[in-house]
Amino acid sequence: MFVKLKSQFDLYVSSAVRKMRIAKEVTQADLAFEIGVSDGFISQVESPKSPSKYNLNHLNKIARYLNCSPRDFLPENPL
C-alpha cells in the first residue's frame, strides 16, 4: 500500500504546533476539543508517518486557542 509522505512544509507546521502545544501544557485531547477534531486526528498530524495535516482553518483556531499568531507555525522562508 502506498502512503503519501508529508512535505517538509507539512512536517515543519505540525512540529511547530506540537512544540507550542507542549510548551503551553496543552494535551492532544484538549487541543482537539477546542478546534473541533478528534484527538486521534491530532495524533495523526503529529506523526510523520501519517498523511493527515492541518489546514489553514485549523491553524487559525489553534492560534486563537494557544494565544499566538498563525504565523508562529510557519517557516520564515519557503522550504
C-alpha positions as CSV (number, residue, x, y, z in Angstrom):
1,M,0.0,0.0,0.0
2,F,1.3,3.4,-1.0
3,V,1.3,6.1,1.7
4,K,1.9,9.7,0.7
5,L,4.6,11.2,2.9
6,K,4.2,14.7,4.3
7,S,6.1,17.5,2.7
8,Q,8.9,19.3,4.5
9,F,6.4,22.2,4.9
10,D,3.8,20.0,6.5
11,L,6.4,18.5,8.8
12,Y,7.5,21.9,9.9
13,V,4.0,23.1,10.6
14,S,3.0,20.1,12.6
15,S,6.2,20.2,14.6
16,A,5.8,23.9,15.3
17,V,2.2,23.3,16.6
18,R,3.3,20.4,18.7
19,K,6.1,22.4,20.3
20,M,3.8,25.3,21.1
21,R,1.1,22.8,22.4
22,I,3.6,21.2,24.7
23,A,5.1,24.5,25.9
24,K,1.7,25.7,26.9
25,E,1.0,22.3,28.6
26,V,-2.0,21.5,26.3
27,T,-2.8,17.8,25.6
28,Q,-3.7,16.5,22.2
29,A,-7.3,15.8,23.6
30,D,-7.7,19.4,24.8
31,L,-6.4,20.9,21.5
32,A,-8.7,18.5,19.5
33,F,-11.7,19.5,21.6
34,E,-11.0,23.2,21.1
35,I,-10.6,23.1,17.3
36,G,-13.4,20.5,16.8
37,V,-11.5,17.4,15.7
38,S,-10.7,14.1,17.3
39,D,-7.7,13.6,19.5
40,G,-6.8,10.8,17.0
41,F,-6.6,13.4,14.3
42,I,-4.1,15.5,16.3
43,S,-2.0,12.3,16.9
44,Q,-2.0,11.6,13.2
45,V,-1.0,15.1,12.3
46,E,1.9,14.9,14.7
47,S,3.0,11.6,13.3
48,P,5.4,11.9,10.4
49,K,4.1,8.5,9.1
50,S,0.5,9.7,8.7
51,P,-0.6,11.8,5.7
52,S,-3.0,13.9,7.9
53,K,-2.2,17.6,8.2
54,Y,-3.7,20.8,9.4
55,N,-5.5,23.2,7.1
56,L,-5.5,27.0,7.4
57,N,-8.7,27.0,9.4
58,H,-7.2,24.5,11.9
59,L,-4.1,26.7,12.2
60,N,-6.3,29.8,12.8
61,K,-8.3,28.0,15.6
62,I,-5.1,26.6,17.1
63,A,-3.5,30.1,17.2
64,R,-6.6,31.5,18.8
65,Y,-6.6,28.8,21.5
66,L,-2.9,29.0,22.2
67,N,-3.0,32.8,22.1
68,C,-0.4,33.3,19.4
69,S,-0.3,34.1,15.7
70,P,-0.9,31.6,12.9
71,R,2.4,32.8,11.6
72,D,4.1,31.2,14.6
73,F,3.5,27.9,12.9
74,L,5.0,28.8,9.5
75,P,8.6,28.9,8.4
76,E,10.4,32.2,7.9
77,N,11.4,31.2,4.3
78,P,10.0,28.7,1.8
79,L,11.0,25.1,2.2
